[in-house]
Amino acid sequence: MLKAVYPGSFDPMTKGHLDIIMRASNNFDKLIVAVLNNINKSPVFTLEERIDMIKDCTRNMGNIEVKSFSGLLVDFVEKEKAKVVIKGLRDISDFQYELQMSMMNKMLKPEIETMFMLAAPQYSFYSSSAVKEVAKYDGRIDELVPFEIIDTVKKGLSKANNF
Ligand code: ADP
């Protein structure tokens, strides 16, 4: 069974993330979406909220599992018996950052491959931070996040912005 792991913060998930999940899941027997539980990053949405939002958008996809991880990505990938890490690339700055990470991961566990998928052109400027910024100033985020989670994202962000 060919298993891949797609890691990220997903704070919150965008249509760009969902597009990568759909395309990757078509090319592997199983895709594990791995939500980073990193206390240093202080996300707006809790780990459980981020996991639930991804589950809400992927219910009808049979070969996807949503899990959390902390610590080294390569240790999680090995524990899950996966061989491949999927990363999405929007632009050259993603590439620069991801290249460094994938080299480091290669050094730590050479048997794990990182595979890059180019962002769909229409989503290549979508990011979780843009969603948060637009919502902060009452802009419309409906186009940026999957329809299943629009209300959850709006509610979560308005609560966060009112603190
Ligand atoms: P962000 O980089 O927006 O904070 P994450 O850390 O959750 O988001 O990103 C997880 C993965 O998804 C990374 O590989 C990132 O490059 C990729 N990604 C993020 N946004 C998009 C997008 N709009 N299209 C394709 N890939 C994306």
Residues whose N, C-alpha, C, O or C-beta is under 5 A from the ligand:
A	BS01	ADP	P7 G8 S9 F10 D11 G16 H17 I20 I86 K87 G88 L89 D94 A119 Y123 S124 Y126 S127 S128 S129
